[in-house]
Amino acid sequence: MRTLITGVTGQLGQAIKQVLEEQDFDILDFPRYNVQDHAIVPKISELYPELVVHCAAMTNVDGCAKDPDAAFSINAFGTQNVAHACLRCNAEMVYISTNEVFNGRSDRPYREDDKPNPINPYGSSKRSGEQMAAHYLKNGLYIVRTAWLYGGGHMFPEKILAAADKFGELRVVTDEVGNPTYTLDLALAVAALVRTRTYGIYHFTNAGYCSRYEYAQEVLRLGGRDDVPIRPITLAEYSRPSAVPPFAPLANSAGAALGIELRPWQEALAAYFESKRGDV
Ligand SMILES: NC(=O)c1ccc[n+]([C@@H]2O[C@H](COP(=O)([O-])OP(=O)(O)OC[C@H]3O[C@@H](n4cnc5c(N)ncnc54)[C@H](OP(=O)(O)O)[C@@H]3O)[C@@H](O)[C@H]2O)c1
């Protein structure tokens, strides 16, 4: 399948490329091109991809809060451009979205048919991207929401270990809850999904959920730093530019109905540490 990946230099884009190449998808050479620029429409469509996996995004949640116009331009209008290109060349599209489309005031993990209600500019811009993609592509669109990615780059596990080494103790919030998700597991789920040709909204994260505090405890344990003390704090004690949805884990119902399920987050995190042994 002729496949184009936007954001291929990002942590998820790298994992998607690796997995799809291993599964004999034909990955088109597409250099980084600004998704905000409408000229990207012919640049994509004239390559005649059959599938576009749209990973490019402004992903810094606090950065989005500081510059909501940029967030909207990249995440919403950029997605509109990519969807427009897919419409022109009749390509299927996978749009990677986020648990932050929800407000985090639920008492259970969010299902695919729960109503989005974002509370920060990152979440609003990604939700608008979902709506714009759906407006263009009445057929052929997979919206894949995920959460708390790690697997390539300086993400939560690396930040926790670096902070443990620098400060010798940590303060981590107990009232922000989500699903830590390994990019390689997500990429495998996306590869399985596109083979089903069953379009719609999917929640793909590693199974189970935890607080940031519990996540940090597991990272320290796997990283051999379980002697480093962690003090539990609340979001109210942790000042940052963006609001965060406090309880926003996702539940995978639609994917499970197709037989696509991701392993528990603790197993995935252990596998990640195993793969990185010696250099995390
Ligand atoms: N990270 C998470 O925890 C998380 C959670 C839920 C959902 N997601 C979603 O998952 C997707 C992938 O995230 P990620 O963690 O892989 O992000 P990432 O590592 O920050 O990668 C983002 C990619 O997008 C590219 N990009 C940014 N602005 C662009 C623009 N204007 N035009 C073209 N390319 C642009 C970046 O290229 P440059 O580096 O060259 O700018 C990079 O290749 C995103 O859609 C994100 O919203 C992420």
Ligand as a Chemical Component Dictionary entry (heavy atoms), coordinates in Angstrom:
data_LIG
# 
_chem_comp.id                   LIG 
_chem_comp.type                 NON-POLYMER 
_chem_comp.pdbx_formal_charge   0 
_chem_comp.three_letter_code    LIG 
# 
loop_
_chem_comp_atom.comp_id 
_chem_comp_atom.atom_id 
_chem_comp_atom.alt_atom_id 
_chem_comp_atom.type_symbol 
_chem_comp_atom.charge 
_chem_comp_atom.model_Cartn_x 
_chem_comp_atom.model_Cartn_y 
_chem_comp_atom.model_Cartn_z 
_chem_comp_atom.pdbx_ordinal 
LIG N1  N1  N 0  3.141  12.870 22.699 1  
LIG C1  C1  C 0  2.040  12.440 23.295 2  
LIG O1  O1  O 0  2.045  12.085 24.487 3  
LIG C2  C2  C 0  0.749  12.346 22.508 4  
LIG C3  C3  C 0  -0.428 11.972 23.181 5  
LIG C4  C4  C 0  -1.613 11.881 22.460 6  
LIG C5  C5  C 0  -1.636 12.162 21.104 7  
LIG N2  N2  N 1  -0.479 12.534 20.477 8  
LIG C6  C6  C 0  -0.544 12.835 19.035 9  
LIG O2  O2  O 0  0.318  11.913 18.379 10 
LIG C7  C7  C 0  0.868  12.528 17.209 11 
LIG C8  C8  C 0  2.367  12.311 17.190 12 
LIG O3  O3  O 0  2.930  12.897 18.364 13 
LIG P1  P1  P 0  4.475  12.758 18.724 14 
LIG O4  O4  O 0  4.550  12.553 20.184 15 
LIG O5  O5  O -1 5.137  11.824 17.783 16 
LIG O6  O6  O 0  4.974  14.237 18.421 17 
LIG P2  P2  P 0  6.431  14.792 18.147 18 
LIG O7  O7  O 0  7.471  13.814 18.539 19 
LIG O8  O8  O 0  6.423  16.165 18.750 20 
LIG O9  O9  O 0  6.467  14.914 16.559 21 
LIG C9  C9  C 0  5.690  15.870 15.886 22 
LIG C10 C10 C 0  6.052  15.823 14.418 23 
LIG O10 O10 O 0  5.262  16.824 13.746 24 
LIG C11 C11 C 0  6.143  17.625 12.961 25 
LIG N3  N3  N 0  5.580  18.958 12.824 26 
LIG C12 C12 C 0  5.320  19.854 13.808 27 
LIG N4  N4  N 0  4.809  20.985 13.272 28 
LIG C13 C13 C 0  4.748  20.780 11.923 29 
LIG C14 C14 C 0  4.308  21.568 10.828 30 
LIG N5  N5  N 0  3.815  22.807 11.001 31 
LIG N6  N6  N 0  4.363  21.044 9.582  32 
LIG C15 C15 C 0  4.876  19.788 9.390  33 
LIG N7  N7  N 0  5.308  18.995 10.386 34 
LIG C16 C16 C 0  5.238  19.495 11.640 35 
LIG C17 C17 C 0  7.455  17.614 13.708 36 
LIG O11 O11 O 0  8.511  17.985 12.866 37 
LIG P3  P3  P 0  9.608  19.034 13.416 38 
LIG O12 O12 O 0  10.224 18.406 14.626 39 
LIG O13 O13 O 0  10.543 19.187 12.255 40 
LIG O14 O14 O 0  8.852  20.285 13.765 41 
LIG C18 C18 C 0  7.531  16.134 14.126 42 
LIG O15 O15 O 0  7.966  15.359 13.038 43 
LIG C19 C19 C 0  0.420  13.978 17.241 44 
LIG O16 O16 O 0  -0.690 14.127 16.388 45 
LIG C20 C20 C 0  -0.012 14.204 18.674 46 
LIG O17 O17 O 0  -1.000 15.191 18.772 47 
LIG C21 C21 C 0  0.706  12.632 21.141 48 
# 
loop_
_chem_comp_bond.comp_id 
_chem_comp_bond.atom_id_1 
_chem_comp_bond.atom_id_2 
_chem_comp_bond.value_order 
_chem_comp_bond.pdbx_ordinal 
LIG N1  C1  SING 1  
LIG C1  O1  DOUB 2  
LIG C1  C2  SING 3  
LIG C2  C3  SING 4  
LIG C2  C21 DOUB 5  
LIG C3  C4  DOUB 6  
LIG C4  C5  SING 7  
LIG C5  N2  DOUB 8  
LIG N2  C6  SING 9  
LIG N2  C21 SING 10 
LIG C6  O2  SING 11 
LIG C6  C20 SING 12 
LIG O2  C7  SING 13 
LIG C7  C8  SING 14 
LIG C7  C19 SING 15 
LIG C8  O3  SING 16 
LIG O3  P1  SING 17 
LIG P1  O4  DOUB 18 
LIG P1  O5  SING 19 
LIG P1  O6  SING 20 
LIG O6  P2  SING 21 
LIG P2  O7  DOUB 22 
LIG P2  O8  SING 23 
LIG P2  O9  SING 24 
LIG O9  C9  SING 25 
LIG C9  C10 SING 26 
LIG C10 O10 SING 27 
LIG C10 C18 SING 28 
LIG O10 C11 SING 29 
LIG C11 N3  SING 30 
LIG C11 C17 SING 31 
LIG N3  C12 SING 32 
LIG N3  C16 SING 33 
LIG C12 N4  DOUB 34 
LIG N4  C13 SING 35 
LIG C13 C14 SING 36 
LIG C13 C16 DOUB 37 
LIG C14 N5  SING 38 
LIG C14 N6  DOUB 39 
LIG N6  C15 SING 40 
LIG C15 N7  DOUB 41 
LIG N7  C16 SING 42 
LIG C17 O11 SING 43 
LIG C17 C18 SING 44 
LIG O11 P3  SING 45 
LIG P3  O12 DOUB 46 
LIG P3  O13 SING 47 
LIG P3  O14 SING 48 
LIG C18 O15 SING 49 
LIG C19 O16 SING 50 
LIG C19 C20 SING 51 
LIG C20 O17 SING 52 
# 
